[in-house]
Amino acid sequence: MDKTNCCCPRTKERSEEEYRKMSNRLSRIEGQVRGIRGMVERGAYCPDILVQSAAVAAAVNAFSKELLADHIRTCVVHDIRGGNDETIDELVATLQKLMK
């Protein structure tokens, strides 16, 4: 069994490059959030903070979309090919949570 594509038992081994990309993206998001905190502390004008907040939300959404796409391409495909159709129910439940 190819462990790099397996999510069971609810973990996934990622390549160094995949980990690096995800970590870098999360670090940028973290920096954006720290920037917003700084704006609040400096008393920045509300619309300016809101624009930066929207940028963070877009960055988090982009991260989530990339992670979801990778999950479908690897874990979901692996499980379905292995006969684990319960993964479809899990994916549906995950999508429902994401679409709230």
Secondary structure, 3 states (H helix, E strand, C coil): CCHHHCCCCCCCCCCHHHHHHHHHHHHHHHHHHHHHHHHHHCCCCHHHHHHHHHHHHHHHHHHHHHHHHHHHHHHHHHHHHCCCCHHHHHHHHHHHHHCC
